[in-house]
């Protein structure tokens, strides 16, 4: 993965962890009765994926390659335990 994108993604992961309160407010506003944590994790990963794709287009002027996408997946996996420690209820 491009170094600039790697750095931005590390910052976005930190930002996403800090904004758990916003994600919790979103979940509560939808009055979900099922697994709120799964929905919250989906929002977090969605934010990260969106940022990864946008930054690839902005910095590299192209869609990410398959290898870059797999690098993104590995980056998310490195932080998986931090995500799983969050409770959205």
C-alpha positions in Angstrom: 0.0 0.0 0.0 1.2 3.5 -0.8 3.0 5.1 2.2 0.8 8.2 2.1 -2.4 6.1 2.1 -1.0 3.9 4.9 -0.4 7.0 7.1 -3.9 8.4 6.3 -5.5 5.0 7.1 -3.7 4.8 10.5 -5.1 8.3 11.3 -8.6 7.2 10.1 -8.5 4.1 12.3 -7.6 6.3 15.3 -10.3 8.8 14.3 -12.9 6.1 14.0 -12.0 4.7 17.4 -12.5 8.2 18.9 -15.9 8.7 17.2 -17.5 5.7 18.8 -20.0 8.0 20.6 -21.2 9.3 17.2 -21.7 5.7 15.9 -23.6 4.8 19.1 -25.9 7.8 18.6 -26.6 6.6 15.0 -27.4 3.1 16.3 -29.6 4.4 19.0 -31.5 6.7 16.6 -32.3 3.7 14.4 -33.8 1.8 17.4 -32.2 -1.5 16.4 -33.4 -4.4 18.4 -30.9 -7.0 17.1 -27.1 -7.1 17.3 -26.2 -3.5 17.7 -22.5 -4.3 18.0 -22.4 -6.0 14.6 -24.1 -2.9 13.1 -21.5 -0.7 14.9 -18.6 -2.7 13.6 -20.1 -2.5 10.1 -20.3 1.3 10.3 -16.7 1.5 11.5 -15.4 -0.8 8.7 -17.5 1.0 6.2 -15.9 4.3 7.2 -12.5 2.9 6.8 -13.2 1.2 3.5 -14.7 4.4 2.1 -11.6 6.4 3.3 -9.3 3.8 1.7 -11.0 3.9 -1.6 -11.3 7.7 -1.6 -7.7 8.3 -0.7 -6.5 5.8 -3.4 -8.5 7.8 -6.0 -7.3 11.1 -4.6 -3.6 10.3 -4.1 -3.0 7.6 -6.8 -5.5 8.9 -9.3 -6.9 5.4 -9.7 -8.9 2.7 -8.1 -6.9 0.5 -5.6 -5.4 -2.7 -7.0 -6.2 -6.1 -5.7 -2.9 -6.2 -3.8 -3.6 -2.8 -2.2 -7.1 -4.0 -1.2 -5.5 -7.0 0.5 -3.0 -4.7 2.2 -6.0 -2.7 3.5 -7.6 -5.9 4.8 -4.4 -6.8 6.6 -4.3 -3.3 8.1 -7.9 -3.7 9.4 -7.0 -7.1 10.8 -4.1 -5.6 12.8 -6.6 -3.5 14.6 -9.3 -6.0 14.9 -8.9 -6.6 18.7 -9.3 -2.8 19.3 -12.6 -2.8 17.3 -13.9 -5.9 19.1 -13.2 -4.2 22.5 -15.8 -1.5 21.7 -19.4 -1.9 22.9 -22.1 0.2 21.2 -24.8 -0.5 23.7 
